[in-house]
Amino acid sequence: MENLFFVDSDQLSPEALAKKHSLEKDPSTRKDHMAYLPGMEEIQSDVCANVIAQMEAYDYTKYTARDVRAALDHDTCTLEDFKALLSPAAEPFLEEMAQKARTETSKHFGNTVYLFTPLYIANYCENYCVYCGFNCYNHISRVKLTMEQIEHEMKVIADSGMEEILILTGESRAHSDVKYIGEACKLARKYFRMVGLEIYPVNVEEYRYLHECGADYVTVFQETYDADKYETLHLLGHKRVWPYRFNAQERALMGGMRGVAFSALLGLSDFRKDALASALHVYYLQRKYPHAEMSLSCPRLRPIINNDKINPLDVGETQLCQVLCAYRIFLPFVGITVSSRESARFRNGIVKIAATKVSAGVSTGIGDHESKYTGKDADTDQGDEQFEIDDARSFDTMYQDISQEGLQPVLNDYLYV
C-alpha cells in the first residue's frame, strides 16, 4: 500500500507508528479536517476563498522564459508576473531576480536587518503532526516553565542586548492556556520593546486579551495550503482543523494586534503552490487591513528528535532563493524573515538581497538560554527542541557578521508613546 502520509520511519515510537497506521488504514476514524470544533470562532471572510481559488488554478508549467522576461521588465509586479517568477521557467533568471529584489529591498528598507530571538516556554502538545518534534506521540522531554523561570530566561536574553522576542509554546491549551501565555507577555514587556507570539490559533477576544497583555504581533504557520495534503499530515488535535488555522491572522487583526506573520513550511507539499498561497494570503489581507504590518517567511523542513529522515521535498537553496526574490518583487513593502533553519552562509547572502529580518542566539528547546548564552548550567530541567537548527550563531556574532557585510543591524524600530 502506498504510504498516505508524509513520512514513515522506524525511528518513531511503536505507539506513534501504531496510531499512525490505524488512522491511515481507516480514514473514517479521522475527524473532518474542514469542520470547526466546539469553541472555535468562525468569521465571515472572503480571503480564504480568493487564495485557494488562485492556488488551485495555478499551473506553473505553462509559464515561459518570455513571461519571466516580461515580469522582470515591468515596473510593478502583477499577480501574473508573480506566478511567472515562481515558475520553473524563472530559475535561469535567478541572478536578474536577485538584482531586482535587492533594488526593491534597498528602496523600501535601506540597508537594515532586524534581529530577534525565539523563546520557547513550553513544549507540551495535543496534536499529532507527523513532521514535528513536539507532536504528542513523540517521546521527548516535556517541560513547562514557571513565570519565575520565564522571567529568568528573558533577563538572560535581554542582557545580551536583544530587544525583540518571539514567545512560542507547543499547541496545548491544557498545559499552556491563554492566561499563562498572557502572563508571559506581561513579563516580556518589562524586558523587550517588541513582543511576538507563535502559539496555537485562538479566537478574536483571546487575541485581544494577549494584545492587552503586551503582544505586538502573531505568527502562524499554515504549514501547507493544500487542504487535502494537510489532512494527511495532521492526524489528531485542534490543529487538524484547516480553516480555523487559515483565518488565525485575520482574527488576530480583528483582536487589535499590530502585525501578523505568515508562512508555509516548504517541503510538505508542492512548494511553488504553497509559496504562491502564502504571498496571496498577505496580499489579500493587506488590502483588507491596510494599517497592519505584515511579514512573510519560508522555512524549510528540518530533522526532528527521533526522526532525522525528515527533510524538505525538492526545495534546494536555489529554489528557496527564487521564492524569496519573487516575494520581494511582488510585495516590496512586506518584511521577509529567514530563520535559523537555514545555514549561516545562506542567511548572510539573502539579507543582502531580499530578507529583512533574521533570528539570532536561537534555541528551540525549553529553559536552556542561560546555558547557551552564559555557559552556566541551568537550574531547571530542560525540554527537548522542536527541530534542529542550522545557524547557531550568538546574538553578538550575528550582529558583527551583519555589520561586516555593510548592513545595519536593527534591534527595534518602534516607540511607544
SEGU-603344 format. One record per residue (C-alpha): residue number from 1; y, z, x; residue in three letters. Coordinates in Angstrom, 1 decimal, decimal comma. Each point is the difference from the previous one (the first is absolute). Layout:
BEGIN
ATOM  num       v       w       u  residuo
ATOM  NUM       Y       Z       X      ALA
...
END
This chain:
BEGIN
ATOM  num       v       w       u  residuo
ATOM    1     0,0     0,0     0,0      MET
ATOM    2     3,5    -0,9     1,3      GLU
ATOM    3     2,0     3,1     0,9      ASN
ATOM    4     2,6     0,3    -2,7      LEU
ATOM    5     2,1     2,5     1,9      PHE
ATOM    6     2,1    -0,4     3,1      PHE
ATOM    7    -2,2     1,8     2,5      VAL
ATOM    8    -3,4     1,6     0,1      ASP
ATOM    9    -0,8     2,0     3,1      SER
ATOM   10    -2,9     2,2     1,0      ASP
ATOM   11     2,7     2,2     1,5      GLN
ATOM   12     0,9     1,1    -3,5      LEU
ATOM   13    -1,5     3,2    -1,2      SER
ATOM   14    -3,2    -0,3    -2,1      PRO
ATOM   15     1,9     1,5    -2,9      GLU
ATOM   16     2,8    -2,6     0,3      ALA
ATOM   17    -2,5    -2,9     0,2      LEU
ATOM   18    -2,0     1,2    -2,9      ALA
ATOM   19     3,0     0,3    -2,2      LYS
ATOM   20     1,4    -3,3     1,1      LYS
ATOM   21    -3,3    -1,8    -0,6      HIS
ATOM   22    -0,5     1,5    -3,4      SER
ATOM   23     3,5    -1,2    -1,1      LEU
ATOM   24    -0,7    -3,4     1,5      GLU
ATOM   25    -3,3    -0,5    -1,8      LYS
ATOM   26     1,4     1,1    -3,4      ASP
ATOM   27     3,6    -1,1    -0,6      PRO
ATOM   28     0,0     1,6    -3,4      SER
ATOM   29     0,2     3,4     1,7      THR
ATOM   30     3,3    -0,9     1,5      ARG
ATOM   31     3,1     0,8    -2,2      LYS
ATOM   32     2,3    -2,9    -0,9      ASP
ATOM   33     2,4    -0,3     2,8      HIS
ATOM   34     2,7    -1,5    -2,2      MET
ATOM   35    -0,1     2,9    -2,6      ALA
ATOM   36     2,4     2,9     0,3      TYR
ATOM   37    -1,4     3,5     0,2      LEU
ATOM   38     1,3     2,9    -2,0      PRO
ATOM   39     3,3     1,3     1,4      GLY
ATOM   40     0,9    -3,3     1,6      MET
ATOM   41     3,4    -1,3    -1,1      GLU
ATOM   42     0,3    -3,6    -1,1      GLU
ATOM   43     3,4    -1,8     0,3      ILE
ATOM   44     1,2    -3,2    -1,4      GLN
ATOM   45     0,6    -2,5     2,8      SER
ATOM   46    -0,5    -3,7     0,6      ASP
ATOM   47    -0,1     0,4     3,8      VAL
ATOM   48    -3,8     0,2     0,2      CYS
ATOM   49    -0,6    -3,1    -2,1      ALA
ATOM   50     2,5    -2,0     2,0      ASN
ATOM   51    -1,5     1,0     3,4      VAL
ATOM   52    -3,6    -0,7    -1,1      ILE
ATOM   53     0,8    -3,3    -1,6      ALA
ATOM   54     1,5    -1,2     3,2      GLN
ATOM   55    -2,8     1,3     2,2      MET
ATOM   56    -2,8    -1,5    -2,1      GLU
ATOM   57     1,7    -3,4    -0,1      ALA
ATOM   58     0,6     0,0     3,8      TYR
ATOM   59    -2,1    -2,7     1,7      ASP
ATOM   60     1,1     0,3     3,6      TYR
ATOM   61    -2,3    -2,9     1,0      THR
ATOM   62     2,3    -2,5    -1,6      LYS
ATOM   63     3,0     0,6     2,3      TYR
ATOM   64     0,6    -2,4     2,8      THR
ATOM   65     2,0    -0,1     3,2      ALA
ATOM   66     2,7    -1,8    -1,9      ARG
ATOM   67     0,3     2,9    -2,4      ASP
ATOM   68     0,3     2,5     2,9      VAL
ATOM   69     2,6    -2,1     1,7      ARG
ATOM   70     2,1    -0,2    -3,2      ALA
ATOM   71    -0,3     3,8    -0,4      ALA
ATOM   72     1,2     0,6     3,5      LEU
ATOM   73     2,9    -2,4    -0,4      ASP
ATOM   74     1,3     1,6    -3,2      HIS
ATOM   75     2,8     2,6     0,3      ASP
ATOM   76    -1,5     2,0    -2,8      THR
ATOM   77    -3,7     0,6    -0,3      CYS
ATOM   78    -1,3    -0,8    -3,5      THR
ATOM   79    -3,2     1,3    -1,5      LEU
ATOM   80    -1,7    -3,3     0,7      GLU
ATOM   81     1,3     0,1     3,6      ASP
ATOM   82    -1,5     3,5     0,4      PHE
ATOM   83    -3,3    -1,3    -1,3      LYS
ATOM   84     0,0    -2,7     2,6      ALA
ATOM   85     0,9     2,4     2,8      LEU
ATOM   86    -3,0     2,2    -0,9      LEU
ATOM   87    -2,4    -3,0     0,0      SER
ATOM   88    -2,3    -1,1     2,8      PRO
ATOM   89     2,2    -3,1     0,4      ALA
ATOM   90     2,7     2,4     1,4      ALA
ATOM   91    -2,1     1,3     2,9      GLU
ATOM   92     1,1    -2,7     2,4      PRO
ATOM   93     3,6     0,8    -0,8      PHE
ATOM   94    -0,3     3,7     0,9      LEU
ATOM   95     2,5    -0,2     2,9      GLU
ATOM   96     2,6    -1,6    -2,2      GLU
ATOM   97    -0,7     2,5    -2,8      MET
ATOM   98     0,5     2,8     2,6      ALA
ATOM   99     3,3    -1,4     1,1      GLN
ATOM  100     1,3    -0,3    -3,6      LYS
ATOM  101    -1,3     3,5    -0,8      ALA
ATOM  102     1,7     1,4     3,0      ARG
ATOM  103     3,3    -1,6    -1,0      THR
ATOM  104    -0,3     1,5    -3,5      GLU
ATOM  105    -0,9     3,5     1,3      THR
ATOM  106     2,9     0,0     2,4      SER
ATOM  107     2,4    -1,2    -2,7      LYS
ATOM  108    -0,9     2,8    -2,4      HIS
ATOM  109    -1,2     2,8     2,2      PHE
ATOM  110     1,6    -0,6     3,4      GLY
ATOM  111    -2,2     1,2     2,8      ASN
ATOM  112    -1,0     3,3    -1,6      THR
ATOM  113    -3,5     1,3    -0,4      VAL
ATOM  114    -0,7     3,1    -2,2      TYR
ATOM  115    -2,4     2,7     1,0      LEU
ATOM  116    -2,0     2,4    -2,1      PHE
ATOM  117    -3,3     1,9     0,1      THR
ATOM  118    -2,6     0,8    -2,6      PRO
ATOM  119    -1,2     3,6    -0,8      LEU
ATOM  120    -3,3     0,4    -1,8      TYR
ATOM  121    -0,1     3,3    -1,7      ILE
ATOM  122    -3,4    -0,3    -1,7      ALA
ATOM  123    -2,9    -2,3     0,1      ASN
ATOM  124    -2,0     1,0    -3,1      TYR
ATOM  125    -0,6    -3,1    -2,2      CYS
ATOM  126    -1,6    -0,6    -3,4      GLU
ATOM  127    -0,4    -3,8     0,4      ASN
ATOM  128    -2,9    -2,0     1,4      TYR
ATOM  129     1,7    -2,8     1,8      CYS
ATOM  130    -2,6    -1,6     2,3      VAL
ATOM  131     2,4    -0,9     2,8      TYR
ATOM  132     1,8     3,4     0,3      CYS
ATOM  133    -0,8     2,9     2,3      GLY
ATOM  134     1,2     2,5    -2,7      PHE
ATOM  135    -2,3    -1,2    -2,7      ASN
ATOM  136    -1,7     2,8    -1,9      CYS
ATOM  137    -3,5    -1,0     1,2      TYR
ATOM  138     0,9    -0,1     3,7      ASN
ATOM  139    -1,1     3,1     1,8      HIS
ATOM  140     3,1     1,1     2,0      ILE
ATOM  141     1,9     3,2     0,7      SER
ATOM  142     2,2     0,6    -3,0      ARG
ATOM  143     3,2     2,1     0,4      VAL
ATOM  144     3,0     0,8    -2,2      LYS
ATOM  145     2,9     1,5     1,8      LEU
ATOM  146     1,8     3,1    -1,3      THR
ATOM  147     3,8    -0,1    -0,4      MET
ATOM  148     0,3     2,0     3,2      GLU
ATOM  149    -2,2    -2,5     1,9      GLN
ATOM  150     2,0    -2,9    -1,4      ILE
ATOM  151     3,3     1,5     1,1      GLU
ATOM  152    -1,4     0,6     3,4      HIS
ATOM  153    -1,2    -3,6     0,3      GLU
ATOM  154     3,4    -1,2    -1,2      MET
ATOM  155     1,8     2,2     2,5      LYS
ATOM  156    -2,1    -1,4     2,9      VAL
ATOM  157     0,8    -3,6    -1,2      ILE
ATOM  158     3,7     0,7    -0,5      ALA
ATOM  159     0,3     1,7     3,4      ASP
ATOM  160    -1,1    -3,3     1,6      SER
ATOM  161     3,1    -1,7    -1,4      GLY
ATOM  162    -1,5    -1,8    -3,0      MET
ATOM  163     2,3     0,0    -3,1      GLU
ATOM  164    -2,2    -1,9    -2,5      GLU
ATOM  165    -3,4     1,2    -1,3      ILE
ATOM  166    -2,6    -1,6    -2,3      LEU
ATOM  167    -2,1     2,7    -1,8      ILE
ATOM  168    -3,6    -1,1    -0,9      LEU
ATOM  169    -2,9     1,6    -1,8      THR
ATOM  170    -3,5    -1,1    -1,0      GLY
ATOM  171    -0,1    -1,0    -3,7      GLU
ATOM  172    -1,0     3,2    -1,6      SER
ATOM  173     2,1     1,7    -2,7      ARG
ATOM  174    -2,4     2,9     0,1      ALA
ATOM  175     0,7     0,8     3,6      HIS
ATOM  176     3,5    -1,5     0,4      SER
ATOM  177     1,7     0,3    -3,3      ASP
ATOM  178     3,6    -1,2    -0,6      VAL
ATOM  179     1,4     3,5     0,4      LYS
ATOM  180    -1,6     0,3     3,4      TYR
ATOM  181     1,4    -3,3     1,1      ILE
ATOM  182     3,4     1,0    -1,4      GLY
ATOM  183     0,1     3,2     2,0      GLU
ATOM  184    -0,9    -2,1     3,1      ALA
ATOM  185     3,0    -2,2    -0,8      CYS
ATOM  186     2,3     3,0    -0,2      LYS
ATOM  187    -1,1     1,1     3,4      LEU
ATOM  188     0,4    -3,5     1,4      ALA
ATOM  189     3,6    -0,1    -1,2      ARG
ATOM  190     0,7     2,9     2,3      LYS
ATOM  191    -1,0    -1,9     3,1      TYR
ATOM  192     0,4    -3,7    -0,7      PHE
ATOM  193     2,7    -2,4    -1,3      ARG
ATOM  194    -2,4    -2,3    -1,6      MET
ATOM  195    -3,2     1,0    -1,9      VAL
ATOM  196    -2,6    -2,5    -1,2      GLY
ATOM  197    -3,2     0,4    -2,0      LEU
ATOM  198    -3,3    -1,8     0,1      GLU
ATOM  199    -2,1     1,8    -2,6      ILE
ATOM  200    -2,0    -0,8    -3,1      TYR
ATOM  201     2,0    -1,8    -2,7      PRO
ATOM  202     1,6     2,3    -2,6      VAL
ATOM  203     2,0    -0,3    -3,2      ASN
ATOM  204     3,8    -0,5    -0,3      VAL
ATOM  205     0,9     3,6    -0,6      GLU
ATOM  206    -2,2     1,1     2,9      GLU
ATOM  207     1,8    -2,4     2,3      TYR
ATOM  208     3,3     1,3    -1,3      ARG
ATOM  209    -1,1     3,6     0,9      TYR
ATOM  210    -1,1    -1,1     3,5      LEU
ATOM  211     3,4    -1,7     0,5      HIS
ATOM  212     1,8     3,1    -1,1      GLU
ATOM  213    -2,2     1,9     2,6      CYS
ATOM  214     1,4    -2,2     2,7      GLY
ATOM  215    -2,1    -3,3     0,2      ALA
ATOM  216     2,1    -3,1     0,6      ASP
ATOM  217    -2,6    -2,7    -0,3      TYR
ATOM  218    -3,6    -0,7    -1,0      VAL
ATOM  219    -2,6    -2,3     1,8      THR
ATOM  220    -3,0    -1,3    -1,9      VAL
ATOM  221    -2,7    -2,3     1,3      PHE
ATOM  222    -1,3    -2,2    -2,7      GLN
ATOM  223    -2,9    -0,7     2,5      GLU
ATOM  224    -0,7    -3,3    -1,6      THR
ATOM  225     1,7    -1,8    -2,9      TYR
ATOM  226    -3,3    -1,8    -0,9      ASP
ATOM  227    -1,1     2,2    -2,9      ALA
ATOM  228    -3,5    -1,2     0,1      ASP
ATOM  229    -0,4     0,7     3,7      LYS
ATOM  230     1,8     3,3    -0,5      TYR
ATOM  231    -2,7     1,1    -2,5      GLU
ATOM  232    -2,8    -0,4     2,6      THR
ATOM  233     1,9     2,0     2,6      LEU
ATOM  234     1,0     3,0    -2,1      HIS
ATOM  235    -3,1     1,4    -1,6      LEU
ATOM  236     1,1     3,3    -1,4      LEU
ATOM  237     3,2     2,1    -0,6      GLY
ATOM  238     3,4    -0,6    -1,4      HIS
ATOM  239     0,8    -2,5     2,7      LYS
ATOM  240    -2,4    -2,3    -1,7      ARG
ATOM  241     2,5    -0,8    -2,7      VAL
ATOM  242     1,7    -3,1     1,4      TRP
ATOM  243     3,0    -0,4    -2,4      PRO
ATOM  244     1,1     3,7     0,3      TYR
ATOM  245     0,2    -0,4     3,8      ARG
ATOM  246     1,8    -3,3    -0,3      PHE
ATOM  247     2,8     1,5    -2,1      ASN
ATOM  248     0,5     3,1     2,3      ALA
ATOM  249     3,1    -1,3     1,8      GLN
ATOM  250     1,7    -0,9    -3,3      GLU
ATOM  251    -0,8     3,5    -1,4      ARG
ATOM  252     1,4     1,5     3,2      ALA
ATOM  253     3,3    -1,9    -0,4      LEU
ATOM  254     0,2     1,0    -3,7      MET
ATOM  255    -0,4     3,6     1,3      GLY
ATOM  256     3,0    -0,4     2,2      GLY
ATOM  257    -1,5    -0,7     3,4      MET
ATOM  258     2,5    -1,7     2,3      ARG
ATOM  259    -2,6    -2,3     1,6      GLY
ATOM  260    -3,5    -1,3    -0,3      VAL
ATOM  261    -2,4    -1,7     2,5      ALA
ATOM  262    -2,8    -2,5    -0,7      PHE
ATOM  263    -3,1    -1,2     1,8      SER
ATOM  264    -3,4    -1,5    -0,3      ALA
ATOM  265    -2,7     1,0     2,5      LEU
ATOM  266    -0,6    -3,4     1,6      LEU
ATOM  267    -3,7    -0,8     0,5      GLY
ATOM  268    -1,3     1,4    -3,3      LEU
ATOM  269     0,3    -3,3    -1,7      SER
ATOM  270     1,7    -3,4     0,4      ASP
ATOM  271     2,9     1,1     2,3      PHE
ATOM  272     2,3    -3,0    -0,8      ARG
ATOM  273    -0,1     0,7    -3,8      LYS
ATOM  274     0,4     3,8     0,6      ASP
ATOM  275     3,0    -0,7     2,3      ALA
ATOM  276     1,5    -2,3    -2,7      LEU
ATOM  277    -0,5     2,6    -2,7      ALA
ATOM  278     1,4     2,9     2,1      SER
ATOM  279     3,2    -2,0     0,7      ALA
ATOM  280     0,3    -1,0    -3,7      LEU
ATOM  281    -0,4     3,6    -1,1      HIS
ATOM  282     3,1     0,7     2,0      VAL
ATOM  283     1,7    -3,2    -1,1      TYR
ATOM  284    -0,2     0,7    -3,7      TYR
ATOM  285     0,7     3,7     0,2      LEU
ATOM  286     3,0    -0,7     2,2      GLN
ATOM  287     1,5    -2,1    -2,7      ARG
ATOM  288    -0,7     2,7    -2,6      LYS
ATOM  289     1,3     2,9     2,1      TYR
ATOM  290     2,6    -1,5     2,3      PRO
ATOM  291     1,3     3,4     1,1      HIS
ATOM  292    -3,4     1,1     1,4      ALA
ATOM  293    -1,0    -0,2     3,7      GLU
ATOM  294    -3,3    -1,8     0,5      MET
ATOM  295    -2,2    -0,6     2,9      SER
ATOM  296    -3,3    -1,8     0,9      LEU
ATOM  297    -2,8     0,7     2,4      SER
ATOM  298    -3,2    -1,9     0,6      CYS
ATOM  299    -2,6     2,3     1,7      PRO
ATOM  300    -3,4    -1,3     0,9      ARG
ATOM  301    -3,2     1,9    -0,5      LEU
ATOM  302    -1,0     2,4     2,7      ARG
ATOM  303    -3,4     1,7     0,8      PRO
ATOM  304    -0,6     3,4    -1,7      ILE
ATOM  305    -2,1     3,0     0,8      ILE
ATOM  306    -3,7    -0,7    -0,7      ASN
ATOM  307     0,7    -3,7    -0,3      ASN
ATOM  308     1,4    -1,8     3,0      ASP
ATOM  309    -1,2    -3,3    -1,4      LYS
ATOM  310     3,0    -0,2    -2,3      ILE
ATOM  311     2,3    -2,7     1,4      ASN
ATOM  312     2,4    -2,5    -1,5      PRO
ATOM  313    -1,5    -3,2    -1,4      LEU
ATOM  314     1,6    -3,2     1,5      ASP
ATOM  315     3,3     1,7     0,8      VAL
ATOM  316     0,8    -0,4     3,7      GLY
ATOM  317     3,3     0,8     1,7      GLU
ATOM  318     1,1    -3,6    -0,4      THR
ATOM  319    -0,5     0,1    -3,8      GLN
ATOM  320     1,7     3,5    -0,1      LEU
ATOM  321     3,0    -1,4     1,9      CYS
ATOM  322     0,2    -2,9    -2,4      GLN
ATOM  323     0,0     2,3    -3,0      VAL
ATOM  324     2,8     2,2     1,5      LEU
ATOM  325     2,1    -3,0     0,9      CYS
ATOM  326    -0,4    -1,5    -3,5      ALA
ATOM  327     1,0     3,3    -1,6      TYR
ATOM  328     3,2     0,2     2,1      ARG
ATOM  329     1,0    -3,6    -0,8      ILE
ATOM  330    -0,7     0,4    -3,8      PHE
ATOM  331     1,4     3,6    -0,3      LEU
ATOM  332     2,7     0,2     2,7      PRO
ATOM  333     1,5     3,3    -1,3      PHE
ATOM  334    -3,3     1,9    -0,3      VAL
ATOM  335    -1,2     2,4     2,6      GLY
ATOM  336    -3,3    -0,7     1,7      ILE
ATOM  337    -2,2     2,8     1,4      THR
ATOM  338    -2,8    -0,5     2,6      VAL
ATOM  339    -2,3     3,0     0,3      SER
ATOM  340    -1,9     1,5     2,9      SER
ATOM  341    -3,1    -1,8    -1,3      ARG
ATOM  342     1,2    -2,9     2,2      GLU
ATOM  343     0,1    -0,1     3,8      SER
ATOM  344     3,0     1,1     2,1      ALA
ATOM  345     0,2    -3,6     1,3      ARG
ATOM  346     0,2    -1,5    -3,5      PHE
ATOM  347     2,5     2,5    -1,2      ARG
ATOM  348     2,2    -0,4     3,1      ASN
ATOM  349     0,1    -3,7    -0,8      GLY
ATOM  350     0,4     0,0    -3,7      ILE
ATOM  351     3,0     2,4    -0,1      VAL
ATOM  352     1,9    -2,7     1,9      LYS
ATOM  353    -0,8    -2,5    -2,7      ILE
ATOM  354    -0,5     1,3    -3,5      ALA
ATOM  355    -0,8     3,8    -0,2      ALA
ATOM  356     2,7     2,5    -0,5      THR
ATOM  357    -2,0     3,3    -0,1      LYS
ATOM  358    -2,9     1,5     2,0      VAL
ATOM  359    -1,8     3,3     0,1      SER
ATOM  360    -0,2     2,1     3,1      ALA
ATOM  361    -1,8     3,2     1,0      GLY
ATOM  362    -2,6    -0,8    -2,6      VAL
ATOM  363    -3,0     2,1    -1,1      SER
ATOM  364    -2,0    -0,8    -3,1      THR
ATOM  365    -1,9     3,3     0,3      GLY
ATOM  366     1,0     3,3    -1,6      ILE
ATOM  367     1,7     2,8     1,9      GLY
ATOM  368    -0,1    -1,4     3,5      ASP
ATOM  369     3,6    -0,9     0,8      HIS
ATOM  370     0,5     3,1     2,1      GLU
ATOM  371    -2,9    -0,9     2,2      SER
ATOM  372     1,0    -3,6     0,3      LYS
ATOM  373     3,7     0,7     0,5      TYR
ATOM  374    -0,2     3,0     2,3      THR
ATOM  375    -3,5     0,2     1,3      GLY
ATOM  376    -0,5     3,4    -1,5      LYS
ATOM  377    -3,1     0,7    -2,0      ASP
ATOM  378     0,8     0,3    -3,7      ALA
ATOM  379    -0,4     3,3    -1,8      ASP
ATOM  380    -1,6    -1,6    -3,0      THR
ATOM  381    -3,1    -2,0    -0,7      ASP
ATOM  382     0,7    -3,7     0,2      GLN
ATOM  383    -1,0    -2,7    -2,5      GLY
ATOM  384    -1,5    -3,3     0,9      ASP
ATOM  385     2,2    -3,1     0,0      GLU
ATOM  386     0,1    -2,8    -2,6      GLN
ATOM  387    -0,4    -2,8     2,5      PHE
ATOM  388     0,3    -0,8     3,7      GLU
ATOM  389     3,4    -0,9     1,3      ILE
ATOM  390     0,5    -2,5     2,8      ASP
ATOM  391     3,5     0,9     1,3      ASP
ATOM  392     0,1     3,7     0,9      ALA
ATOM  393     3,3     0,1     1,7      ARG
ATOM  394     2,1     3,1    -0,3      SER
ATOM  395     3,5     0,0    -1,5      PHE
ATOM  396     1,7     0,2     3,4      ASP
ATOM  397    -2,1    -2,8     1,4      THR
ATOM  398     0,6    -2,2    -3,1      MET
ATOM  399     3,8     0,7     0,2      TYR
ATOM  400     0,1    -0,9     3,7      GLN
ATOM  401    -2,1    -3,2    -0,5      ASP
ATOM  402     2,2    -1,2    -2,8      ILE
ATOM  403     3,1     0,7     2,0      SER
ATOM  404    -1,4    -1,9     3,0      GLN
ATOM  405    -0,5    -3,0    -2,2      GLU
ATOM  406     3,8    -0,1    -0,6      GLY
ATOM  407    -0,4     1,4    -3,6      LEU
ATOM  408     1,7     3,0    -1,5      GLN
ATOM  409    -2,4     2,7    -1,3      PRO
ATOM  410     1,4     1,5    -3,2      VAL
ATOM  411    -1,1     3,4    -1,3      LEU
ATOM  412     2,0     0,2    -3,2      ASN
ATOM  413     2,6    -2,2    -1,8      ASP
ATOM  414     0,6     2,0    -3,1      TYR
ATOM  415     2,6     2,8    -0,5      LEU
ATOM  416    -0,2     2,4    -3,0      TYR
ATOM  417     3,5     0,9    -1,4      VAL
END
